[in-house]
Amino acid sequence: MRIGFVGAGKVGFSLGKYMTEREICVSGYYSLHPDSARLASEFTHTRYFLHLEDLVRASDAVFLTVPDGAVNSVWNSLKRSDLQGKFICHCSGSLSSAIFSGIDRTGAFGYSIHPLFAVNDRLQSYKELSHAFFTIEGSAEHIQLWEKMFTGFGNSVRIISAEDKTLYHASAVCVSNLVIGLYEVAVRLLSSCGFEPEEARKALGPLFIHNAQALAARGCEAALTGPVERADLSTIEDHLNVLSGNEREIYIRLSEILVDIAKRKHPEKSYGNISELLAKAPETERNGKNEKDNSNI
Ligand SMILES: NC(=O)c1ccc[n+]([C@@H]2O[C@H](COP(=O)([O-])OP(=O)(O)OC[C@H]3O[C@@H](n4cnc5c(N)ncnc54)[C@H](OP(=O)(O)O)[C@@H]3O)[C@@H](O)[C@H]2O)c1
């Protein structure tokens, strides 16, 4: 199987290197800017192509590792080549293989193959890809071939349905991008206590990392600590009194979810008063009862 990449960015570099290191034949790269394709080919010791159709001819499978917004236009260009019997894959988490409209008429087979992983470095991320969980969705006919390839690399793999892709991607966003938003909230709150932003970022790092490690290794219930788990009503009241606006809203909504987790962890304990406080909290703020206004943070 010869695999060609369209799009020499973070995922193209990383997946190509990951595959060549595992004895998969990577035919090479085509990209918007030939320089990117050349650099990727040097990195992976493969070829680069100046014309898309040449990459297609040299490949049994074509991976579209372009931004999500470019997948459709690259697919439209690909359709001009003879695709009979070829595999066309993209790596988007949110799009399904349905983006390859009319693929049945071309004789090709379409897949979305997504690493549940933050690929943030063209030159380094491939070293970590063996830890990634991959999801695969697409044409039933050869889907096991892709499943076998990635399980053969040692990755955990799950086949999912096209209908579930958007929800699946929303889940990935929750534990990656949204956590960044939450980290930003924490940095801003520490800045309000007089920390420099960089100092705040560093100060929160160990707390964040050790908590994330415990969470990933042992699950939500085992990792949960803090005032909600302890049913510490007065601390939560104090927090609500010094928060406002979006930060307060986020605190309330996430604490409601923490109550669910705490109840599962300690079925013998009562969390009724916490739930009541959180349910009334939006109203308390509207009535101007919280003491400090952080609405500008
Ligand atoms: N990064 C992640 O953490 C991650 C994780 C899982 C999945 N994904 C998915 O992987 C795909 C690629 O993401 P990425 O992070 O690798 O993006 P990226 O670093 O921005 O790379 C995309 C590359 O595509 C090239 N490109 C753009 N338009 C093109 C076109 N019309 N024809 C050919 N090449 C084109 C660009 O090439 P030039 O350099 O030549 O301009 C760019 O280097 C996306 O579908 C993304 O959702 C990303």
The ligand as an SDF file (V2000), in Angstrom:
LIG
                    3D

 48 52  0  0  0  0  0  0  0  0999 V2000
   -3.5560   19.5150   14.5600 N   0  0  0  0  0  0  0  0  0  0  0  0
   -4.2880   18.6660   15.2560 C   0  0  0  0  0  0  0  0  0  0  0  0
   -4.1840   18.5930   16.4990 O   0  0  0  0  0  0  0  0  0  0  0  0
   -5.2330   17.7290   14.5670 C   0  0  0  0  0  0  0  0  0  0  0  0
   -5.6100   16.5400   15.2570 C   0  0  0  0  0  0  0  0  0  0  0  0
   -6.4590   15.6540   14.6200 C   0  0  0  0  0  0  0  0  0  0  0  0
   -6.9290   15.9390   13.3470 C   0  0  0  0  0  0  0  0  0  0  0  0
   -6.5590   17.0920   12.7060 N   0  0  0  0  0  0  0  0  0  0  0  0
   -7.0800   17.3270   11.3550 C   0  0  0  0  0  0  0  0  0  0  0  0
   -6.0060   17.1550   10.4210 O   0  0  0  0  0  0  0  0  0  0  0  0
   -6.2120   18.0180    9.2960 C   0  0  0  0  0  0  0  0  0  0  0  0
   -4.9780   18.8780    9.1000 C   0  0  0  0  0  0  0  0  0  0  0  0
   -4.7820   19.6640   10.2650 O   0  0  0  0  0  0  0  0  0  0  0  0
   -3.3480   20.3010   10.6190 P   0  0  0  0  0  0  0  0  0  0  0  0
   -3.4140   20.6630   12.0660 O   0  0  0  0  0  0  0  0  0  0  0  0
   -2.2680   19.4280   10.1170 O   0  0  0  0  0  0  0  0  0  0  0  0
   -3.4040   21.6320    9.7560 O   0  0  0  0  0  0  0  0  0  0  0  0
   -2.1840   22.5520    9.3000 P   0  0  0  0  0  0  0  0  0  0  0  0
   -1.0160   22.3490   10.1880 O   0  0  0  0  0  0  0  0  0  0  0  0
   -2.7450   23.9070    9.1190 O   0  0  0  0  0  0  0  0  0  0  0  0
   -1.7870   21.9620    7.8840 O   0  0  0  0  0  0  0  0  0  0  0  0
   -2.6250   21.9990    6.7870 C   0  0  0  0  0  0  0  0  0  0  0  0
   -1.7610   22.0180    5.5460 C   0  0  0  0  0  0  0  0  0  0  0  0
   -2.6360   21.9230    4.4260 O   0  0  0  0  0  0  0  0  0  0  0  0
   -2.0780   22.6280    3.3710 C   0  0  0  0  0  0  0  0  0  0  0  0
   -3.1590   23.1160    2.5170 N   0  0  0  0  0  0  0  0  0  0  0  0
   -4.0840   24.0560    2.7830 C   0  0  0  0  0  0  0  0  0  0  0  0
   -4.9550   24.1710    1.7520 N   0  0  0  0  0  0  0  0  0  0  0  0
   -4.5430   23.2860    0.8130 C   0  0  0  0  0  0  0  0  0  0  0  0
   -5.0020   22.9620   -0.4790 C   0  0  0  0  0  0  0  0  0  0  0  0
   -6.0760   23.5470   -1.0060 N   0  0  0  0  0  0  0  0  0  0  0  0
   -4.3180   22.0170   -1.1820 N   0  0  0  0  0  0  0  0  0  0  0  0
   -3.2350   21.4170   -0.6630 C   0  0  0  0  0  0  0  0  0  0  0  0
   -2.7260   21.7100    0.5460 N   0  0  0  0  0  0  0  0  0  0  0  0
   -3.3850   22.6190    1.2800 C   0  0  0  0  0  0  0  0  0  0  0  0
   -1.2540   23.7600    3.9560 C   0  0  0  0  0  0  0  0  0  0  0  0
   -0.1190   23.6960    3.1710 O   0  0  0  0  0  0  0  0  0  0  0  0
    0.9870   24.8270    2.8840 P   0  0  0  0  0  0  0  0  0  0  0  0
    1.9320   24.6980    4.0560 O   0  0  0  0  0  0  0  0  0  0  0  0
    1.5510   24.3250    1.6180 O   0  0  0  0  0  0  0  0  0  0  0  0
    0.3100   26.1440    2.8170 O   0  0  0  0  0  0  0  0  0  0  0  0
   -0.9760   23.3130    5.3990 C   0  0  0  0  0  0  0  0  0  0  0  0
    0.3760   23.0300    5.6180 O   0  0  0  0  0  0  0  0  0  0  0  0
   -7.4890   18.8110    9.5860 C   0  0  0  0  0  0  0  0  0  0  0  0
   -8.5500   18.1380    8.9770 O   0  0  0  0  0  0  0  0  0  0  0  0
   -7.6060   18.7230   11.1080 C   0  0  0  0  0  0  0  0  0  0  0  0
   -8.9400   18.8310   11.5510 O   0  0  0  0  0  0  0  0  0  0  0  0
   -5.7260   17.9870   13.2930 C   0  0  0  0  0  0  0  0  0  0  0  0
  1  2  1  0
  2  3  2  0
  2  4  1  0
  4  5  1  0
  4 48  2  0
  5  6  2  0
  6  7  1  0
  7  8  2  0
  8  9  1  0
  8 48  1  0
  9 10  1  0
  9 46  1  0
 10 11  1  0
 11 12  1  0
 11 44  1  0
 12 13  1  0
 13 14  1  0
 14 15  2  0
 14 16  1  0
 14 17  1  0
 17 18  1  0
 18 19  2  0
 18 20  1  0
 18 21  1  0
 21 22  1  0
 22 23  1  0
 23 24  1  0
 23 42  1  0
 24 25  1  0
 25 26  1  0
 25 36  1  0
 26 27  1  0
 26 35  1  0
 27 28  2  0
 28 29  1  0
 29 30  1  0
 29 35  2  0
 30 31  1  0
 30 32  2  0
 32 33  1  0
 33 34  2  0
 34 35  1  0
 36 37  1  0
 36 42  1  0
 37 38  1  0
 38 39  2  0
 38 40  1  0
 38 41  1  0
 42 43  1  0
 44 45  1  0
 44 46  1  0
 46 47  1  0
M  CHG  2   8   1  16  -1
M  END
$$$$
